[in-house]
Amino acid sequence: MGELLEVNHALLDLLLDSRISAGDLPRGSRADGQSYNLNADTVAAGIAAAVRAEKLIYLSDVPGILENGELLSELTAAELREKIRSGAVKGGMAVKSESILRALSGGIKAVHVLDGRTPHSIIAELFTDKGVGTFAPRSRGWRARESAWHPCAE
């Protein structure tokens, strides 16, 4: 498994212009042409930071980040970092959590982790006060679970 060092903006623009999902292509290459598989969550975080997205939403096969089987509804980058360090978040979710930290340190204001198997989970997360997954803002000062788009805003 390779490590994401940078996002090739020219290639990303080409893929987006061609309507090919860059998230479907978690591949990397070295200068010598050697190709590597990359973790899709890590690639998503890198792409989100590269395009200066405000939010990143991960759809998973679990309700969100879990600790001892319980959903962590909201935690900051510092809190998430501590959960990883202490081993409270482990396995595949630790890898996803590392990519969340990468996204937040790359300028993303907030990351959501949702159960993609649940119908309308994105709507329920973004347009309700409590949400349905894990919300990870860069800091507590960011407006929790509010969309940047407000249908009644003038």
Secondary structure, DSSP 8 states (H G I E B T S, - for coil): --------HHHHHHHHHTT--GGG--EEE-TT--EEE--HHHHHHHHHHHTT-SEEEEEESSSS-EETTEE--B--HHHHHHHHHHTSS-THHHHHHHHHHHHHHTT-SEEEEEETTSTTHHHHHHSSSS-SSEEEESSTTS-TT--S--TT--
